[in-house]
Amino acid sequence: MQIADRIMDDVISGTYQADCRIPSVRDFAANVEVNSNTVMRSYEYLSQEEIIYNKRGLGYFISPDAREKILSMRRDAFYHDELDYFFGRLVTLGVTEAELAEMYKNYKNHK
């Protein structure tokens, strides 16, 4: 999953664009110093999620809508895994909606 997350991070950051070729399994494995089978499993997962696709004999490429799929997957994971805890902490700490809105506004202005 770390390898898949790294590739997805690279798609989101723009390092890999739609229809861009990514390193071969062997090259990626050598670069991150892991077994080729580990990279292959990551590529298979990304293929199943339609983040990458294989052109037989040419290698793996980023799917045209990969960025949108990744953002959707990560939003869903955030809503499911993190948001409930986050809102629970806000309630426990007594943070008001107005305070939260102001903090969020300030955060966005500084980024």
N, C-alpha and C positions, 0 to 999 in steps of 0.2 A: 504493500500500500504506500510506503514511503516513495518508491519510485514512481508510482502512478500519480501521487500527490505532487511530486516535483514536476512532472510533465504537465499536469493540469495547472500548476502555478505558472509555468512558463507560457502556457497558452493565455492565461488571464493577463499576465504582464506584457504580452505582445512579443515575447521572444520567439514563439512559434505562431505563425499566422495560418489561416485557413489554407488547406491544400499544400502546406509546407511539408517537406520530407523531414522526418526525425531520424536520429542516428539509428543505425542497424542494431539489432539485439546484441551482437558481438561487440560493436563499438561502444554502445552504452554500458555494457557489462564491464568492459575494460576501463572505461572512464571512471565509473563509480566503484570499481574493484569488488564486484559481486559475481556470482555464478550466472552464466548465460540463461540457465533455466529460470532463475529468479526474475530476470528482466522479461523473459518470454511470458511468464505468468502475468506480469504487470501489463504487458502489451495485449495479452489476451483479454484481461479485464477491461482495459481501455477500449478494445475492439467491441466487446459485448455491450459496453455503455455508449457505443457509437461516438467516441471521442476521437479515435483514430481509425483508419481503414488501411487495408493492405492492397497494394498493387503488385500482383504476382510478378516476381522477378525484379521489381524496382524498390520495394521496401514499404515502410509504413509512413502514412501521411496524416496530417491533422484534418479532421472532418470539417466541412464548411461551417457548420453550426456548433462546433465544439465549445466555443467560448460561452455561448448562451446556455448550452446543456450543463456545463460545469458550474456556472453561476446559479442555475436553477437547483442543481444537486446540493450545492453548498448552502444556499438559502434554506432549503428544506431541512438539511442537517442542523443548521443554526436554529431554526424555529423549533425543531423537535428536541435537540440535545442541550442547547445552551440558554435559550430564551426563558424557559420556565424557571431555571435556577436564578437567572439574572433578575427577573421580575420578583421572585421570592425575596431576594436580597434587598431590592428597593423597598419592598413593603416592610421588611424587618427593620431596615435602617430609617424608615420614615421619610424617604425621598418622595417629594410630591411630583405630580405630572408636570407642573410648571418648572420646577427645578430641573427635572430630567430634560425637558424640551430646551431649556436654556443651556444646559451642559452639552447637549447634542449639537445645538446651533454653534456654540463656541468651538467645539471639536471640529466640525466641518469647516469653519472659517480659518482654522489654523492648519488644516491639511491641504 
